[in-house]
Amino acid sequence: MKLEPANQIRLFSHNEQFENLKNLYSKKKMPNKILFSGEKGIGKCTLAYHLINYILSLDEENSYDDKNLLINSENRSFKLIQNKSNPNFILIDVSIDKKNIDIDQIRNLIVSLNKSSFNNKPRIVLIDNIELLNLNSVNALLKILEEPNDNINFILINNNKKILPTSKSRCLDFKIQLNFEQSIDTINKILNNNIYDLLNP
């Protein structure tokens, strides 16, 4: 079963981390450069998409349901992200046919960020798998991380792989993890069943 983080309207885990980030944002204390570090597949990117939807849908109808940690699939920001047409959201990830995030992707990002905003909402850049940035890409990215334009926020995701210290030092690093019990609980919620019952019919 492959779950695409961008499609997950329910946050299956990391409730505490979400609440902490939401509170930081509501108090205008959330850093504009944050790093989610943890093992691959534990929900870091899904957590990022929920935080992004919370921020971008605040003034929309059908805004994020922060009581139940649910993205309302009818909210405008969610639909635009699904259609890859949200002017306030940019995703950078490795292309299917490549092994690294290349310099052209970062150059295109810089061009986009230098354009005027369409509205007063924050612009959010999500960079997944940052361990796959090549050296040239990292150097280009560092320049915009050092002095980002106003109202631009970066969320970087690292799968517990080695990255350049210069990248890490420019971000507030959030360690994302699940213990065994949390992992089992998350699997049960995703399957809507008890995994032990499935393994021992």
N, C-alpha and C positions, 0 to 999 in steps of 0.2 A: 504494500500500500504506500503510495507516494503522496504526501500532503504538501501542497504548495503553500508556503507561508502567506503569500498575498491573498489567498482565497479563504483563509481561516477566520471566520467571523467570531469564533469562540476562543478565548484564551484558556487553554487546558491546564496551565501551570504558571509559575512565576508571578502569582498574585501579589506577593509582598513587594517584589521589585517594581511591578507596575505602579502600585500605590505610592511607593517612594518617589518614583520619577514623576508621577502625576502631581504629587504635592510640591515637588521642586518647581515644576513648570508653573503651577498655579500661583506660587509665591515669587515667580520671576527669578528663581535661583538656579534653574537648570542650566548647566554649562552648554555652550553651543557646539561643543565637540565632545562626544561621548563614545566610548568603546565598550562593546559587549564581548567578553571573552569567555569561552567555555567549549566543551566538547561538541563536535558536529552532531546535529540532529536532536538537540535537547530543547529547541524552541526559541533560540535567540532571535532569529529573524521574525518569527511570529510575534514575539514580544515587541519588536521594533515596529512592525506594521500596526499593532494595536496602539502603541504610543503615538505613532504618526496620525492615525485616524482620530484619536482623542483630540490631538492638537488642531488638526485641520477642520474638524467637524464641529468645533465648539459653538459656532454661531449659525449652524445649519439646522434645518428641520431634520428630525430623525438622527440627532447627534449620537455620539458614542455613549453606550449604556455602561457607565462606570460602576454602577451598583452590581451588575451581573457580569461585568467584563465581557461585553458583547459588542461587536461592530454591527450597527444596523445596516443591513445590506441595501436599504433604500436611501442611505445618505449620499449626498452628491459626491463628496470626496472619495468615498469607497468606489463608486461607479466609475469615476474618472481614472482612478488608479487601475481598476480592472481593464479599462479601455486604453491604458498607457497614454492618457491625454491630460493628466492633472498638471497644471502649470506650476504648482507649488511643490511638486515631488519629482525627484530625479533618482533613478536606480542605476547604480554601476555594479556590474557583476561580470564574471568571465563569460565570454561568448562560448556557445556550445562547441564550435569548431576550433577553439583555441585553448591553450594551456595557461595563459596569463592574461591579466587585465593590462591591455597595452596602452601606450602613451597617447594614441589618438583618442581613446575614450576619455582620458583625463583632459586633454586639450579641448574636446567638445564640451566637457563639463564646465571648464573655465569660461568658454565663450557663452554658454547658457547663463552662468551666474553673473556675468558682466552685463547682461541685458536687464532692462528695467522690469520690475515686478508688475504682474497684471493686477494685483490687488494688495491689500495691506496684510495679508496673512503671511506667516513665516514660510520660507522656502526650506524644504528638508531634503538633504542628500543622504541616501542610504547606500553605503558601499559594503557589499557582502563579499566574504572570502578575501579579506584584505591581504592575507598571506600570499595571494596569487598576483599581487601587484609586482611588476618587474621593477628593476632599479630606476629606470627612467621615469616610470609612472609614479613611483614613490617620491622622487625628487620634485616632479611637477606638482604632485598633490600637496607636498609640504608647504609650498609657497602660498596656496590658498588656505591651508589650515592655520598658518601663522596669523594671517590677517584677513579673515573672511569678511565679506561685505555685510552690512547691517541686515539683521533679520534672516540670516542664513544659518541653518543648524545642520551639523553632520552627525550621523550615526554610523559608526564603523563596526563591522562584525569580524571577529577573529576566531578560528576554530582550534584554539590552543596550539597554534603553530608559531614558529619563530618569526618575528617581524622586526624591522629595524627599530631600535630604541627611540630614534628621533620621531617616528610615527606615534609610538605609544606615549611619549612624554608630552605630546601636545593635546592629549585627550584625558578625560576622567574615565578611568577603567572600572567598569562594573563586572564583577565576576559572577557569571550565570552558571548555576549548577543544579542538579537534582540528585537527592539521595535515593537509595533503593526503593524506599516506600513511596516517595514522590513519583518515581519513574513508573512503578506499578499502577499507582492511582491515575497517572496521566494516560497510560495505555488503556486502562479500563474505561476512561471517559471517551477516548478516541474511538474505541471499539464499541462503546455502549454495551459492554458485557464484561464479565470477569474473565481475565485471561486464564486463570487456573481452571475454570470450568471448561474453557475451550481446549486446553491442553490435556485435561483429564475428563473426557466426556463419559 
